[in-house]
Amino acid sequence: MAVPKKRTSISKKKIRKSIWKKKGYWAAVKAISLAKSIYMENSKSFFLQHIKIPEYFESAELEE
């Protein structure tokens, strides 16, 4: 089993942790931006297909 020879310094640990956190932050920012553009129907990079539900499906739901 591989074991590290020396202890990792606190500054190196903090640098790695901040990089890890920034990746999550930017992923969240991109996801919120995409959600806003889809909601406002301004998206140019993501295509959302609107599906029409046939009338006979709508009437079946009301009967139940």
N, CA, C and O atoms as a Tripos MOL2 file, in Angstrom:
@<TRIPOS>MOLECULE
protein
  256   255    64     0     0
PROTEIN
NO_CHARGES

@<TRIPOS>ATOM
      1 N           0.8280   -1.1740    0.0000 N.3       1 MET1
      2 CA          0.0000    0.0000    0.0000 C.3       1 MET1
      3 C           0.8820    1.2510    0.0000 C.2       1 MET1
      4 O           1.8370    1.3560    0.7710 O.2       1 MET1
      5 N           0.5370    2.2070   -0.8930 N.am      2 ALA2
      6 CA          1.3400    3.4240   -1.0140 C.3       2 ALA2
      7 C           1.0060    4.4030    0.1130 C.2       2 ALA2
      8 O          -0.1590    4.6580    0.4160 O.2       2 ALA2
      9 N           2.0550    4.9360    0.7190 N.am      3 VAL3
     10 CA          1.8970    5.8820    1.8210 C.3       3 VAL3
     11 C           2.7240    7.1210    1.4950 C.2       3 VAL3
     12 O           3.8790    6.9840    1.0890 O.2       3 VAL3
     13 N           2.1690    8.3410    1.6600 N.am      4 PRO4
     14 CA          2.9530    9.5430    1.3940 C.3       4 PRO4
     15 C           4.1310    9.6690    2.3670 C.2       4 PRO4
     16 O           4.0120    9.3330    3.5460 O.2       4 PRO4
     17 N           5.2500   10.1490    1.8660 N.am      5 LYS5
     18 CA          6.4600   10.2400    2.6870 C.3       5 LYS5
     19 C           6.3740   11.3900    3.6870 C.2       5 LYS5
     20 O           6.7670   11.2490    4.8450 O.2       5 LYS5
     21 N           5.8530   12.5360    3.2230 N.am      6 LYS6
     22 CA          5.8070   13.7040    4.0970 C.3       6 LYS6
     23 C           4.3860   14.2480    4.1490 C.2       6 LYS6
     24 O           3.5660   14.0040    3.2630 O.2       6 LYS6
     25 N           4.1280   14.9850    5.2060 N.am      7 ARG7
     26 CA          2.8160   15.5830    5.3990 C.3       7 ARG7
     27 C           2.6230   16.7450    4.4200 C.2       7 ARG7
     28 O           3.5550   17.5100    4.1680 O.2       7 ARG7
     29 N           1.3960   16.8750    3.8620 N.am      8 THR8
     30 CA          1.0840   17.9750    2.9540 C.3       8 THR8
     31 C           0.9460   19.2650    3.7580 C.2       8 THR8
     32 O           0.2940   19.2880    4.8020 O.2       8 THR8
     33 N           1.5570   20.3260    3.2680 N.am      9 SER9
     34 CA          1.5110   21.6000    3.9940 C.3       9 SER9
     35 C           0.0920   22.1760    3.9790 C.2       9 SER9
     36 O          -0.7110   21.8780    3.0950 O.2       9 SER9
     37 N          -0.1900   23.0020    4.9780 N.am     10 ILE10
     38 CA         -1.5210   23.6040    5.1140 C.3      10 ILE10
     39 C          -1.8360   24.4920    3.9150 C.2      10 ILE10
     40 O          -2.9650   24.5010    3.4260 O.2      10 ILE10
     41 N          -0.8370   25.2400    3.4420 N.am     11 SER11
     42 CA         -1.0830   26.1410    2.3060 C.3      11 SER11
     43 C          -1.4390   25.3560    1.0440 C.2      11 SER11
     44 O          -2.3060   25.7740    0.2770 O.2      11 SER11
     45 N          -0.7760   24.2260    0.8290 N.am     12 LYS12
     46 CA         -1.0790   23.3930   -0.3370 C.3      12 LYS12
     47 C          -2.4930   22.8300   -0.2370 C.2      12 LYS12
     48 O          -3.2170   22.7480   -1.2290 O.2      12 LYS12
     49 N          -2.8720   22.4410    0.9870 N.am     13 LYS13
     50 CA         -4.2140   21.9130    1.2300 C.3      13 LYS13
     51 C          -5.2700   22.9670    0.9210 C.2      13 LYS13
     52 O          -6.2860   22.6790    0.2880 O.2      13 LYS13
     53 N          -5.0130   24.2130    1.3850 N.am     14 LYS14
     54 CA         -5.9560   25.3070    1.1600 C.3      14 LYS14
     55 C          -6.0880   25.6360   -0.3230 C.2      14 LYS14
     56 O          -7.1870   25.9070   -0.8080 O.2      14 LYS14
     57 N          -4.9700   25.6140   -1.0410 N.am     15 ILE15
     58 CA         -4.9790   25.8890   -2.4830 C.3      15 ILE15
     59 C          -5.8310   24.8480   -3.2060 C.2      15 ILE15
     60 O          -6.6690   25.1960   -4.0390 O.2      15 ILE15
     61 N          -5.6190   23.5810   -2.8900 N.am     16 ARG16
     62 CA         -6.3830   22.5100   -3.5380 C.3      16 ARG16
     63 C          -7.8700   22.6070   -3.2080 C.2      16 ARG16
     64 O          -8.7220   22.3960   -4.0710 O.2      16 ARG16
     65 N          -8.1690   22.9270   -1.9550 N.am     17 LYS17
     66 CA         -9.5680   23.0380   -1.5260 C.3      17 LYS17
     67 C         -10.2560   24.2050   -2.2260 C.2      17 LYS17
     68 O         -11.4110   24.0820   -2.6350 O.2      17 LYS17
     69 N          -9.5630   25.3340   -2.3710 N.am     18 SER18
     70 CA        -10.1620   26.4950   -3.0290 C.3      18 SER18
     71 C         -10.4200   26.2120   -4.5120 C.2      18 SER18
     72 O         -11.4310   26.6530   -5.0590 O.2      18 SER18
     73 N          -9.5180   25.4830   -5.1610 N.am     19 ILE19
     74 CA         -9.7170   25.1010   -6.5620 C.3      19 ILE19
     75 C         -10.9370   24.2010   -6.6850 C.2      19 ILE19
     76 O         -11.7500   24.3640   -7.5950 O.2      19 ILE19
     77 N         -11.0610   23.2540   -5.7700 N.am     20 TRP20
     78 CA        -12.1940   22.3220   -5.7660 C.3      20 TRP20
     79 C         -13.5080   23.0720   -5.5750 C.2      20 TRP20
     80 O         -14.5010   22.7690   -6.2350 O.2      20 TRP20
     81 N         -13.5120   24.0600   -4.6640 N.am     21 LYS21
     82 CA        -14.7210   24.8370   -4.4140 C.3      21 LYS21
     83 C         -15.0840   25.7200   -5.6010 C.2      21 LYS21
     84 O         -16.2600   25.8710   -5.9320 O.2      21 LYS21
     85 N         -14.0660   26.3060   -6.2440 N.am     22 LYS22
     86 CA        -14.3190   27.1720   -7.3980 C.3      22 LYS22
     87 C         -14.9390   26.3950   -8.5510 C.2      22 LYS22
     88 O         -15.7870   26.9260   -9.2680 O.2      22 LYS22
     89 N         -14.5290   25.1510   -8.7380 N.am     23 LYS23
     90 CA        -15.1110   24.3260   -9.7970 C.3      23 LYS23
     91 C         -16.6050   24.1420   -9.5690 C.2      23 LYS23
     92 O         -17.4010   24.2370  -10.5040 O.2      23 LYS23
     93 N         -16.9750   23.8830   -8.3380 N.am     24 GLY24
     94 CA        -18.3870   23.7340   -7.9940 C.3      24 GLY24
     95 C         -19.1600   25.0270   -8.1730 C.2      24 GLY24
     96 O         -20.2960   25.0170   -8.6460 O.2      24 GLY24
     97 N         -18.5480   26.1340   -7.7970 N.am     25 TYR25
     98 CA        -19.1870   27.4430   -7.9290 C.3      25 TYR25
     99 C         -19.4740   27.7560   -9.3890 C.2      25 TYR25
    100 O         -20.5830   28.1690   -9.7280 O.2      25 TYR25
    101 N         -18.4770   27.5630  -10.2650 N.am     26 TRP26
    102 CA        -18.6670   27.8780  -11.6790 C.3      26 TRP26
    103 C         -19.6560   26.9290  -12.3410 C.2      26 TRP26
    104 O         -20.3790   27.3350  -13.2510 O.2      26 TRP26
    105 N         -19.7040   25.6810  -11.9070 N.am     27 ALA27
    106 CA        -20.7030   24.7420  -12.4310 C.3      27 ALA27
    107 C         -22.1090   25.2100  -12.0630 C.2      27 ALA27
    108 O         -23.0260   25.1280  -12.8800 O.2      27 ALA27
    109 N         -22.2780   25.6970  -10.8450 N.am     28 ALA28
    110 CA        -23.5740   26.2080  -10.3940 C.3      28 ALA28
    111 C         -23.9700   27.4670  -11.1570 C.2      28 ALA28
    112 O         -25.1300   27.6210  -11.5390 O.2      28 ALA28
    113 N         -23.0170   28.3650  -11.3810 N.am     29 VAL29
    114 CA        -23.2900   29.6000  -12.1230 C.3      29 VAL29
    115 C         -23.7500   29.2720  -13.5410 C.2      29 VAL29
    116 O         -24.7080   29.8680  -14.0340 O.2      29 VAL29
    117 N         -23.0800   28.3360  -14.1960 N.am     30 LYS30
    118 CA        -23.4550   27.9420  -15.5580 C.3      30 LYS30
    119 C         -24.8380   27.3070  -15.5820 C.2      30 LYS30
    120 O         -25.6300   27.5780  -16.4840 O.2      30 LYS30
    121 N         -25.1320   26.4610  -14.5930 N.am     31 ALA31
    122 CA        -26.4370   25.7910  -14.5430 C.3      31 ALA31
    123 C         -27.5610   26.8070  -14.3370 C.2      31 ALA31
    124 O         -28.6080   26.7060  -14.9750 O.2      31 ALA31
    125 N         -27.3550   27.7750  -13.4610 N.am     32 ILE32
    126 CA        -28.3780   28.8000  -13.2240 C.3      32 ILE32
    127 C         -28.5520   29.6630  -14.4600 C.2      32 ILE32
    128 O         -29.6760   30.0320  -14.8000 O.2      32 ILE32
    129 N         -27.4700   29.9900  -15.1320 N.am     33 SER33
    130 CA        -27.5420   30.7960  -16.3430 C.3      33 SER33
    131 C         -28.3300   30.0680  -17.4340 C.2      33 SER33
    132 O         -29.1610   30.6720  -18.1120 O.2      33 SER33
    133 N         -28.0700   28.7860  -17.5990 N.am     34 LEU34
    134 CA        -28.7940   27.9910  -18.5910 C.3      34 LEU34
    135 C         -30.2730   27.8990  -18.2320 C.2      34 LEU34
    136 O         -31.1320   28.0130  -19.1070 O.2      34 LEU34
    137 N         -30.5720   27.6960  -16.9610 N.am     35 ALA35
    138 CA        -31.9720   27.6080  -16.5190 C.3      35 ALA35
    139 C         -32.7080   28.9220  -16.7790 C.2      35 ALA35
    140 O         -33.8610   28.9120  -17.2100 O.2      35 ALA35
    141 N         -32.0490   30.0480  -16.5210 N.am     36 LYS36
    142 CA        -32.6720   31.3500  -16.7710 C.3      36 LYS36
    143 C         -32.9430   31.5480  -18.2580 C.2      36 LYS36
    144 O         -34.0200   32.0040  -18.6420 O.2      36 LYS36
    145 N         -31.9670   31.2060  -19.0930 N.am     37 SER37
    146 CA        -32.1460   31.4170  -20.5260 C.3      37 SER37
    147 C         -33.2370   30.5080  -21.0900 C.2      37 SER37
    148 O         -33.9570   30.9060  -22.0070 O.2      37 SER37
    149 N         -33.3680   29.2910  -20.5530 N.am     38 ILE38
    150 CA        -34.4460   28.4010  -20.9970 C.3      38 ILE38
    151 C         -35.7860   28.9400  -20.5360 C.2      38 ILE38
    152 O         -36.7540   28.9220  -21.2950 O.2      38 ILE38
    153 N         -35.8580   29.4220  -19.2970 N.am     39 TYR39
    154 CA        -37.0980   29.9490  -18.7420 C.3      39 TYR39
    155 C         -37.5560   31.1880  -19.5110 C.2      39 TYR39
    156 O         -38.7470   31.3460  -19.7780 O.2      39 TYR39
    157 N         -36.6250   32.0590  -19.8640 N.am     40 MET40
    158 CA        -36.9580   33.2760  -20.5940 C.3      40 MET40
    159 C         -37.0580   33.0300  -22.1020 C.2      40 MET40
    160 O         -37.3890   33.9400  -22.8630 O.2      40 MET40
    161 N         -36.7740   31.8120  -22.5250 N.am     41 GLU41
    162 CA        -36.7930   31.3960  -23.9380 C.3      41 GLU41
    163 C         -35.8120   32.2070  -24.7790 C.2      41 GLU41
    164 O         -36.1160   32.5580  -25.9190 O.2      41 GLU41
    165 N         -34.6390   32.5050  -24.2260 N.am     42 ASN42
    166 CA        -33.5890   33.2300  -24.9440 C.3      42 ASN42
    167 C         -32.4060   32.3350  -25.2870 C.2      42 ASN42
    168 O         -31.3960   32.8160  -25.8010 O.2      42 ASN42
    169 N         -32.5180   31.0550  -25.0110 N.am     43 SER43
    170 CA        -31.3810   30.1610  -25.1710 C.3      43 SER43
    171 C         -31.0160   29.9870  -26.6420 C.2      43 SER43
    172 O         -31.8780   29.7550  -27.4890 O.2      43 SER43
    173 N         -29.7160   30.1040  -26.9270 N.am     44 LYS44
    174 CA        -29.2300   29.8980  -28.2860 C.3      44 LYS44
    175 C         -28.3960   28.6240  -28.3980 C.2      44 LYS44
    176 O         -28.0960   28.1620  -29.4990 O.2      44 LYS44
    177 N         -28.0290   28.0670  -27.2580 N.am     45 SER45
    178 CA        -27.1790   26.8810  -27.2780 C.3      45 SER45
    179 C         -27.9090   25.6180  -26.8130 C.2      45 SER45
    180 O         -27.3710   24.5150  -26.9070 O.2      45 SER45
    181 N         -29.1300   25.7860  -26.3140 N.am     46 PHE46
    182 CA        -29.8800   24.6530  -25.7740 C.3      46 PHE46
    183 C         -31.2720   24.6950  -26.3780 C.2      46 PHE46
    184 O         -31.9800   25.6940  -26.2500 O.2      46 PHE46
    185 N         -31.6670   23.6120  -27.0380 N.am     47 PHE47
    186 CA        -32.9510   23.5800  -27.7140 C.3      47 PHE47
    187 C         -33.9280   22.7260  -26.9250 C.2      47 PHE47
    188 O         -33.6580   21.5590  -26.6400 O.2      47 PHE47
    189 N         -35.0510   23.3060  -26.5800 N.am     48 LEU48
    190 CA        -36.0740   22.6220  -25.8180 C.3      48 LEU48
    191 C         -37.2520   22.3740  -26.7420 C.2      48 LEU48
    192 O         -37.8210   23.3120  -27.3010 O.2      48 LEU48
    193 N         -37.6150   21.1160  -26.8990 N.am     49 GLN49
    194 CA        -38.6970   20.7610  -27.8070 C.3      49 GLN49
    195 C         -40.0110   20.7080  -27.0370 C.2      49 GLN49
    196 O         -40.1450   19.9680  -26.0620 O.2      49 GLN49
    197 N         -40.9750   21.5010  -27.4860 N.am     50 HIS50
    198 CA        -42.2980   21.5000  -26.8670 C.3      50 HIS50
    199 C         -43.1200   20.3930  -27.5210 C.2      50 HIS50
    200 O         -43.2610   20.3540  -28.7430 O.2      50 HIS50
    201 N         -43.6610   19.4960  -26.7020 N.am     51 ILE51
    202 CA        -44.4320   18.3730  -27.2120 C.3      51 ILE51
    203 C         -45.9100   18.6430  -26.9630 C.2      51 ILE51
    204 O         -46.3220   18.9530  -25.8450 O.2      51 ILE51
    205 N         -46.6940   18.5180  -28.0230 N.am     52 LYS52
    206 CA        -48.1380   18.6950  -27.8740 C.3      52 LYS52
    207 C         -48.7440   17.3800  -27.4180 C.2      52 LYS52
    208 O         -48.4450   16.3250  -27.9770 O.2      52 LYS52
    209 N         -49.5920   17.4430  -26.4090 N.am     53 ILE53
    210 CA        -50.2690   16.2480  -25.9090 C.3      53 ILE53
    211 C         -51.5750   16.0870  -26.6900 C.2      53 ILE53
    212 O         -52.3780   17.0190  -26.7490 O.2      53 ILE53
    213 N         -51.7920   14.9160  -27.2890 N.am     54 PRO54
    214 CA        -53.0420   14.6930  -28.0270 C.3      54 PRO54
    215 C         -54.2590   14.8450  -27.1070 C.2      54 PRO54
    216 O         -54.1740   14.5970  -25.9040 O.2      54 PRO54
    217 N         -55.3790   15.2530  -27.6840 N.am     55 GLU55
    218 CA        -56.5860   15.5380  -26.9080 C.3      55 GLU55
    219 C         -57.1130   14.3180  -26.1620 C.2      55 GLU55
    220 O         -57.6460   14.4510  -25.0600 O.2      55 GLU55
    221 N         -56.9710   13.1290  -26.7520 N.am     56 TYR56
    222 CA        -57.5270   11.9470  -26.0920 C.3      56 TYR56
    223 C         -56.7850   11.6050  -24.8110 C.2      56 TYR56
    224 O         -57.3510   10.9460  -23.9390 O.2      56 TYR56
    225 N         -55.5420   12.0300  -24.6710 N.am     57 PHE57
    226 CA        -54.8260   11.8230  -23.4090 C.3      57 PHE57
    227 C         -55.3440   12.7810  -22.3380 C.2      57 PHE57
    228 O         -55.4890   12.3980  -21.1780 O.2      57 PHE57
    229 N         -55.6210   14.0220  -22.7250 N.am     58 GLU58
    230 CA        -56.1120   15.0110  -21.7760 C.3      58 GLU58
    231 C         -57.4810   14.6170  -21.2280 C.2      58 GLU58
    232 O         -57.7380   14.7770  -20.0350 O.2      58 GLU58
    233 N         -58.3720   14.0980  -22.0980 N.am     59 SER59
    234 CA        -59.7030   13.7150  -21.6370 C.3      59 SER59
    235 C         -59.6570   12.4870  -20.7270 C.2      59 SER59
    236 O         -60.4890   12.3550  -19.8300 O.2      59 SER59
    237 N         -58.6830   11.5790  -20.9520 N.am     60 ALA60
    238 CA        -58.5470   10.3810  -20.1160 C.3      60 ALA60
    239 C         -58.1160   10.7620  -18.7040 C.2      60 ALA60
    240 O         -58.5290   10.1220  -17.7370 O.2      60 ALA60
    241 N         -57.2820   11.8120  -18.5760 N.am     61 GLU61
    242 CA        -56.8330   12.2440  -17.2560 C.3      61 GLU61
    243 C         -57.9780   12.8510  -16.4480 C.2      61 GLU61
    244 O         -58.0230   12.7050  -15.2260 O.2      61 GLU61
    245 N         -58.8940   13.5230  -17.1190 N.am     62 LEU62
    246 CA        -60.0010   14.1620  -16.4180 C.3      62 LEU62
    247 C         -61.0190   13.1350  -15.8860 C.2      62 LEU62
    248 O         -61.6510   13.3640  -14.8550 O.2      62 LEU62
    249 N         -61.1710   12.0170  -16.5870 N.am     63 GLU63
    250 CA        -62.1420   10.9990  -16.1960 C.3      63 GLU63
    251 C         -61.7240   10.2610  -14.9360 C.2      63 GLU63
    252 O         -62.5840    9.7760  -14.2010 O.2      63 GLU63
    253 N         -60.4460   10.1620  -14.6700 N.am     64 GLU64
    254 CA        -59.9600    9.4090  -13.5120 C.3      64 GLU64
    255 C         -60.2120   10.1080  -12.2530 C.2      64 GLU64
    256 O         -59.8620    9.6030  -11.1860 O.2      64 GLU64
@<TRIPOS>BOND
     1     1     2 1
     2     2     3 1
     3     3     4 2
     4     3     5 am
     5     5     6 1
     6     6     7 1
     7     7     8 2
     8     7     9 am
     9     9    10 1
    10    10    11 1
    11    11    12 2
    12    11    13 am
    13    13    14 1
    14    14    15 1
    15    15    16 2
    16    15    17 am
    17    17    18 1
    18    18    19 1
    19    19    20 2
    20    19    21 am
    21    21    22 1
    22    22    23 1
    23    23    24 2
    24    23    25 am
    25    25    26 1
    26    26    27 1
    27    27    28 2
    28    27    29 am
    29    29    30 1
    30    30    31 1
    31    31    32 2
    32    31    33 am
    33    33    34 1
    34    34    35 1
    35    35    36 2
    36    35    37 am
    37    37    38 1
    38    38    39 1
    39    39    40 2
    40    39    41 am
    41    41    42 1
    42    42    43 1
    43    43    44 2
    44    43    45 am
    45    45    46 1
    46    46    47 1
    47    47    48 2
    48    47    49 am
    49    49    50 1
    50    50    51 1
    51    51    52 2
    52    51    53 am
    53    53    54 1
    54    54    55 1
    55    55    56 2
    56    55    57 am
    57    57    58 1
    58    58    59 1
    59    59    60 2
    60    59    61 am
    61    61    62 1
    62    62    63 1
    63    63    64 2
    64    63    65 am
    65    65    66 1
    66    66    67 1
    67    67    68 2
    68    67    69 am
    69    69    70 1
    70    70    71 1
    71    71    72 2
    72    71    73 am
    73    73    74 1
    74    74    75 1
    75    75    76 2
    76    75    77 am
    77    77    78 1
    78    78    79 1
    79    79    80 2
    80    79    81 am
    81    81    82 1
    82    82    83 1
    83    83    84 2
    84    83    85 am
    85    85    86 1
    86    86    87 1
    87    87    88 2
    88    87    89 am
    89    89    90 1
    90    90    91 1
    91    91    92 2
    92    91    93 am
    93    93    94 1
    94    94    95 1
    95    95    96 2
    96    95    97 am
    97    97    98 1
    98    98    99 1
    99    99   100 2
   100    99   101 am
   101   101   102 1
   102   102   103 1
   103   103   104 2
   104   103   105 am
   105   105   106 1
   106   106   107 1
   107   107   108 2
   108   107   109 am
   109   109   110 1
   110   110   111 1
   111   111   112 2
   112   111   113 am
   113   113   114 1
   114   114   115 1
   115   115   116 2
   116   115   117 am
   117   117   118 1
   118   118   119 1
   119   119   120 2
   120   119   121 am
   121   121   122 1
   122   122   123 1
   123   123   124 2
   124   123   125 am
   125   125   126 1
   126   126   127 1
   127   127   128 2
   128   127   129 am
   129   129   130 1
   130   130   131 1
   131   131   132 2
   132   131   133 am
   133   133   134 1
   134   134   135 1
   135   135   136 2
   136   135   137 am
   137   137   138 1
   138   138   139 1
   139   139   140 2
   140   139   141 am
   141   141   142 1
   142   142   143 1
   143   143   144 2
   144   143   145 am
   145   145   146 1
   146   146   147 1
   147   147   148 2
   148   147   149 am
   149   149   150 1
   150   150   151 1
   151   151   152 2
   152   151   153 am
   153   153   154 1
   154   154   155 1
   155   155   156 2
   156   155   157 am
   157   157   158 1
   158   158   159 1
   159   159   160 2
   160   159   161 am
   161   161   162 1
   162   162   163 1
   163   163   164 2
   164   163   165 am
   165   165   166 1
   166   166   167 1
   167   167   168 2
   168   167   169 am
   169   169   170 1
   170   170   171 1
   171   171   172 2
   172   171   173 am
   173   173   174 1
   174   174   175 1
   175   175   176 2
   176   175   177 am
   177   177   178 1
   178   178   179 1
   179   179   180 2
   180   179   181 am
   181   181   182 1
   182   182   183 1
   183   183   184 2
   184   183   185 am
   185   185   186 1
   186   186   187 1
   187   187   188 2
   188   187   189 am
   189   189   190 1
   190   190   191 1
   191   191   192 2
   192   191   193 am
   193   193   194 1
   194   194   195 1
   195   195   196 2
   196   195   197 am
   197   197   198 1
   198   198   199 1
   199   199   200 2
   200   199   201 am
   201   201   202 1
   202   202   203 1
   203   203   204 2
   204   203   205 am
   205   205   206 1
   206   206   207 1
   207   207   208 2
   208   207   209 am
   209   209   210 1
   210   210   211 1
   211   211   212 2
   212   211   213 am
   213   213   214 1
   214   214   215 1
   215   215   216 2
   216   215   217 am
   217   217   218 1
   218   218   219 1
   219   219   220 2
   220   219   221 am
   221   221   222 1
   222   222   223 1
   223   223   224 2
   224   223   225 am
   225   225   226 1
   226   226   227 1
   227   227   228 2
   228   227   229 am
   229   229   230 1
   230   230   231 1
   231   231   232 2
   232   231   233 am
   233   233   234 1
   234   234   235 1
   235   235   236 2
   236   235   237 am
   237   237   238 1
   238   238   239 1
   239   239   240 2
   240   239   241 am
   241   241   242 1
   242   242   243 1
   243   243   244 2
   244   243   245 am
   245   245   246 1
   246   246   247 1
   247   247   248 2
   248   247   249 am
   249   249   250 1
   250   250   251 1
   251   251   252 2
   252   251   253 am
   253   253   254 1
   254   254   255 1
   255   255   256 2
@<TRIPOS>SUBSTRUCTURE
     1 MET1         2 RESIDUE 1 A MET
     2 ALA2         6 RESIDUE 1 A ALA
     3 VAL3        10 RESIDUE 1 A VAL
     4 PRO4        14 RESIDUE 1 A PRO
     5 LYS5        18 RESIDUE 1 A LYS
     6 LYS6        22 RESIDUE 1 A LYS
     7 ARG7        26 RESIDUE 1 A ARG
     8 THR8        30 RESIDUE 1 A THR
     9 SER9        34 RESIDUE 1 A SER
    10 ILE10       38 RESIDUE 1 A ILE
    11 SER11       42 RESIDUE 1 A SER
    12 LYS12       46 RESIDUE 1 A LYS
    13 LYS13       50 RESIDUE 1 A LYS
    14 LYS14       54 RESIDUE 1 A LYS
    15 ILE15       58 RESIDUE 1 A ILE
    16 ARG16       62 RESIDUE 1 A ARG
    17 LYS17       66 RESIDUE 1 A LYS
    18 SER18       70 RESIDUE 1 A SER
    19 ILE19       74 RESIDUE 1 A ILE
    20 TRP20       78 RESIDUE 1 A TRP
    21 LYS21       82 RESIDUE 1 A LYS
    22 LYS22       86 RESIDUE 1 A LYS
    23 LYS23       90 RESIDUE 1 A LYS
    24 GLY24       94 RESIDUE 1 A GLY
    25 TYR25       98 RESIDUE 1 A TYR
    26 TRP26      102 RESIDUE 1 A TRP
    27 ALA27      106 RESIDUE 1 A ALA
    28 ALA28      110 RESIDUE 1 A ALA
    29 VAL29      114 RESIDUE 1 A VAL
    30 LYS30      118 RESIDUE 1 A LYS
    31 ALA31      122 RESIDUE 1 A ALA
    32 ILE32      126 RESIDUE 1 A ILE
    33 SER33      130 RESIDUE 1 A SER
    34 LEU34      134 RESIDUE 1 A LEU
    35 ALA35      138 RESIDUE 1 A ALA
    36 LYS36      142 RESIDUE 1 A LYS
    37 SER37      146 RESIDUE 1 A SER
    38 ILE38      150 RESIDUE 1 A ILE
    39 TYR39      154 RESIDUE 1 A TYR
    40 MET40      158 RESIDUE 1 A MET
    41 GLU41      162 RESIDUE 1 A GLU
    42 ASN42      166 RESIDUE 1 A ASN
    43 SER43      170 RESIDUE 1 A SER
    44 LYS44      174 RESIDUE 1 A LYS
    45 SER45      178 RESIDUE 1 A SER
    46 PHE46      182 RESIDUE 1 A PHE
    47 PHE47      186 RESIDUE 1 A PHE
    48 LEU48      190 RESIDUE 1 A LEU
    49 GLN49      194 RESIDUE 1 A GLN
    50 HIS50      198 RESIDUE 1 A HIS
    51 ILE51      202 RESIDUE 1 A ILE
    52 LYS52      206 RESIDUE 1 A LYS
    53 ILE53      210 RESIDUE 1 A ILE
    54 PRO54      214 RESIDUE 1 A PRO
    55 GLU55      218 RESIDUE 1 A GLU
    56 TYR56      222 RESIDUE 1 A TYR
    57 PHE57      226 RESIDUE 1 A PHE
    58 GLU58      230 RESIDUE 1 A GLU
    59 SER59      234 RESIDUE 1 A SER
    60 ALA60      238 RESIDUE 1 A ALA
    61 GLU61      242 RESIDUE 1 A GLU
    62 LEU62      246 RESIDUE 1 A LEU
    63 GLU63      250 RESIDUE 1 A GLU
    64 GLU64      254 RESIDUE 1 A GLU
